[in-house]
Amino acid sequence: MIKQIFFLVFSCVFLPLFGQENISWNATFDVKEKVVKFSANLKEGWHIYSQNNPIEAGPVPTTFEFLPSKFYTLVGKTIEPTPNLKYEETFGSDVLFFEKAVTFSQKINVIQNGTLECVVNFMLCNDEMCLPPVDQTFIIPIKN
């Protein structure tokens, strides 16, 4: 029983921290286009999944949660480039994913200068394993 508790704590608390070295995120705001861009650079062999992956496919899709704010409103949905598609034996289904680098974009309507807060949830995998999904929080200055 102690081994199971240790494994559970290790998997939920420490394993996601090890995965952070395999991906780096950057978020910027393009004042001219009024677009927030979330860029991920992944180490060789690692990938994250498309927002458009059906949850029943197995891997956790990447999600963007924009916290409500008086500073902006969202215009449409977060867009992504065309993902890779392949059958993953682990999940027994076709999955949509990104390798090396990917940039997600969200158009906004700036009401007044301030900040935008967004939580990105993603699952990082390689050919041998998947790490538990983690949240990456961004606080981005925005202006008219």
KETILUM-624403 format. One record per residue: x, y, z of N, C-alpha, C in turn. Coordinates in steps of 0.02 Angstrom, whole numbers. Example, Ala and Ser with C-alpha at 12.3 -4.5 7.8 and 13.67 -1.06 7.14 Angstrom:
# KETILUM-624403
     n.px     n.py     n.pz    ca.px    ca.py    ca.pz     c.px     c.py     c.pz
      660     -284      390      615     -225      390      660     -165      390
      642     -112      354      684      -53      357      645        2      394
//
This chain:
# KETILUM-624403
     n.px     n.py     n.pz    ca.px    ca.py    ca.pz     c.px     c.py     c.pz
       41      -60        0        0        0        0       43       63        0
       97       63       37      142      121       40      173      133      -29
      190       80      -65      219       87     -132      169      120     -179
      105      101     -175       55      130     -218       45      205     -203
       46      222     -139       38      293     -120       99      332     -145
      159      305     -137      219      338     -160      216      349     -236
      197      297     -273      192      302     -346      142      356     -366
       84      357     -334       33      406     -349       58      477     -337
       89      489     -280      116      555     -265      171      573     -314
      216      527     -329      271      539     -376      242      557     -445
      193      518     -469      164      528     -535      129      595     -541
       94      615     -489       55      677     -492       94      739     -476
      146      733     -435      182      793     -413      249      801     -448
      289      750     -450      357      758     -475      366      743     -549
      332      694     -576      340      676     -646      325      734     -693
      272      773     -682      261      830     -727      318      881     -726
      353      888     -670      409      935     -667      466      913     -711
      478      847     -716      530      822     -760      514      837     -833
      451      835     -851      431      848     -919      441      919     -942
      443      967     -895      450     1037     -913      516     1051     -948
      566     1010     -939      629     1021     -974      625     1001    -1047
      571      969    -1067      563      946    -1136      520      993    -1179
      495     1046    -1149      455     1095    -1185      467     1164    -1155
      468     1214    -1198      472     1283    -1173      417     1323    -1208
      383     1364    -1170      328     1404    -1194      347     1478    -1194
      317     1515    -1240      325     1587    -1242      258     1615    -1266
      236     1670    -1236      174     1702    -1256      188     1775    -1271
      161     1799    -1327      170     1868    -1347      104     1897    -1371
      100     1963    -1370       41     1998    -1396       62     2042    -1454
       31     2032    -1512       43     2072    -1571       -6     2131    -1569
       18     2190    -1553      -25     2249    -1545      -60     2267    -1610
      -25     2263    -1665      -53     2282    -1730     -111     2235    -1750
     -100     2170    -1743     -151     2121    -1764     -201     2104    -1708
     -185     2125    -1646     -227     2108    -1587     -234     2032    -1580
     -176     1999    -1583     -173     1926    -1578     -124     1906    -1523
     -146     1860    -1481     -101     1831    -1431      -74     1766    -1461
       -9     1757    -1459       23     1697    -1487       57     1658    -1432
       41     1593    -1429       70     1547    -1381      115     1499    -1420
      180     1505    -1411      227     1464    -1448      260     1413    -1402
      261     1350    -1426      293     1296    -1389      350     1268    -1431
      407     1261    -1399      465     1228    -1430      477     1163    -1392
      479     1108    -1429      485     1042    -1398      553     1011    -1415
      581      977    -1366      643      940    -1378      630      883    -1427
      682      863    -1461      677      809    -1510      645      747    -1479
      596      720    -1515      563      659    -1493      499      669    -1452
      486      731    -1431      427      745    -1390      373      779    -1432
      310      770    -1413      256      803    -1448      198      819    -1400
      156      866    -1422       94      882    -1386       37      873    -1435
      -23      872    -1409      -81      856    -1450     -122      917    -1469
     -155      910    -1526     -198      962    -1553     -258      975    -1506
     -283     1036    -1509     -345     1053    -1474     -404     1013    -1502
     -397      992    -1565     -452      960    -1600     -451      884    -1596
     -407      858    -1554     -406      785    -1543     -468      765    -1505
     -506      718    -1531     -564      696    -1492     -541      665    -1427
     -573      681    -1372     -553      656    -1307     -554      579    -1305
     -599      549    -1344     -603      476    -1346     -544      445    -1383
     -504      486    -1419     -445      460    -1453     -392      437    -1403
     -394      463    -1342     -347      441    -1291     -306      496    -1260
     -263      530    -1299     -223      583    -1268     -264      644    -1251
     -241      682    -1202     -275      742    -1181     -261      798    -1232
     -313      827    -1261     -302      882    -1308     -275      944    -1271
     -237      984    -1306     -214     1048    -1279     -274     1094    -1273
     -280     1129    -1216     -336     1176    -1207     -310     1243    -1183
     -349     1295    -1198     -334     1363    -1178     -393     1390    -1139
     -380     1408    -1076     -433     1437    -1034     -415     1510    -1021
     -452     1554    -1052     -442     1626    -1043     -485     1650     -985
     -452     1677     -934     -490     1700     -877     -529     1763     -894
     -591     1768     -870     -633     1826     -885     -598     1891     -864
     -607     1943     -903     -573     2005     -889     -612     2064     -918
     -603     2121     -886     -633     2183     -912     -589     2215     -966
     -529     2187     -976     -481     2217    -1023     -490     2194    -1095
     -523     2137    -1108     -527     2111    -1175     -587     2064    -1183
     -603     2049    -1245     -650     1995    -1261     -617     1952    -1315
     -634     1889    -1316     -607     1844    -1367     -644     1853    -1432
     -607     1847    -1487     -637     1849    -1554     -626     1781    -1586
     -678     1741    -1589     -671     1673    -1616     -636     1626    -1569
     -612     1571    -1597     -578     1519    -1558     -503     1523    -1567
     -467     1490    -1523     -394     1485    -1530     -380     1442    -1591
     -337     1468    -1635     -321     1430    -1696     -252     1400    -1691
     -242     1348    -1730     -178     1312    -1731     -161     1295    -1803
      -98     1282    -1818      -80     1259    -1885     -106     1188    -1897
      -98     1164    -1957     -119     1096    -1973      -75     1046    -1934
     -105     1004    -1894      -65      956    -1854      -45      895    -1895
        3      857    -1868       21      792    -1896      -34      743    -1876
      -42      691    -1916      -91      639    -1901      -56      572    -1907
      -64      530    -1855      -37      463    -1859      -75      417    -1811
      -71      353    -1826     -101      303    -1783      -53      289    -1726
      -76      295    -1664      -35      280    -1606      -59      216    -1575
      -15      167    -1574      -30      101    -1546      -52      106    -1473
      -19      150    -1436      -35      158    -1365     -109      174    -1353
     -136      217    -1395     -205      239    -1387     -254      199    -1432
     -226      162    -1479     -268      123    -1524     -311      166    -1569
     -286      225    -1588     -325      270    -1631     -279      319    -1667
     -307      353    -1716     -272      408    -1749     -272      468    -1702
     -215      503    -1700     -210      562    -1657     -180      620    -1697
     -198      681    -1677     -172      742    -1706     -121      771    -1657
      -61      788    -1681       -9      810    -1636       40      858    -1670
       83      890    -1628      135      935    -1653      202      914    -1625
      253      918    -1667      322      904    -1647      364      967    -1657
      421      970    -1626      471     1022    -1633      446     1091    -1610
      399     1121    -1646      374     1187    -1628      303     1197    -1654
      264     1236    -1617      196     1252    -1637      177     1319    -1607
      137     1357    -1644      112     1420    -1619       35     1420    -1625
        2     1432    -1569      -70     1439    -1566      -85     1513    -1563
     -139     1535    -1595     -156     1607    -1598     -227     1620    -1577
     -236     1674    -1538     -303     1694    -1516     -313     1768    -1529
     -360     1785    -1573     -376     1855    -1586     -418     1881    -1528
     -405     1944    -1508     -443     1975    -1454     -465     2045    -1474
     -515     2069    -1439     -536     2139    -1444     -514     2172    -1379
     -467     2219    -1384     -442     2252    -1324     -491     2308    -1306
     -518     2304    -1246     -564     2355    -1220     -525     2412    -1188
     -475     2393    -1149     -430     2442    -1119     -364     2408    -1103
     -312     2448    -1097     -246     2420    -1080     -250     2381    -1014
     -214     2326    -1011     -214     2285     -951     -177     2221     -963
     -203     2166     -935     -170     2101     -943     -221     2048     -964
     -196     1998     -996     -235     1939    -1014     -204     1881     -977
     -246     1842     -944     -222     1782     -909     -252     1721     -941
     -208     1673     -957     -229     1612     -990     -193     1553     -960
     -230     1498     -952     -201     1435     -928     -203     1386     -986
     -144     1362    -1006     -139     1313    -1059     -128     1245    -1026
     -171     1197    -1043     -164     1129    -1017     -143     1085    -1076
      -91     1045    -1065      -65     1004    -1119      -35      939    -1091
      -30      890    -1135        1      826    -1118       61      815    -1163
      116      799    -1134      180      791    -1169      196      717    -1174
      212      694    -1234      227      623    -1245      288      615    -1290
      318      556    -1285      368      535    -1334      347      464    -1356
      390      429    -1391      372      362    -1416      369      309    -1361
      394      326    -1302      396      276    -1248      347      290    -1191
      328      353    -1181      285      369    -1124      250      436    -1134
      198      445    -1093      164      509    -1089      167      532    -1017
      177      597    -1009      178      626     -942      107      651     -927
       90      655     -863       23      680     -845       14      751     -872
      -48      769     -889      -60      838     -913      -40      889     -860
      -15      946     -885        5     1000     -840      -24     1066     -864
      -27     1114     -819      -50     1182     -835       10     1228     -840
        8     1272     -889       57     1326     -896       17     1391     -895
       30     1435     -847       -8     1497     -840       32     1555     -871
       -3     1596     -908       27     1655     -939      -12     1717     -917
       25     1770     -902       -5     1836     -889       31     1883     -938
       -8     1908     -986       20     1944    -1043       -7     2015    -1044
       38     2065    -1047       14     2134    -1053      -17     2145    -1122
      -75     2179    -1124     -108     2195    -1187     -124     2269    -1188
     -126     2297    -1248     -143     2368    -1255     -173     2382    -1323
     -207     2439    -1326     -236     2461    -1390     -184     2486    -1437
//
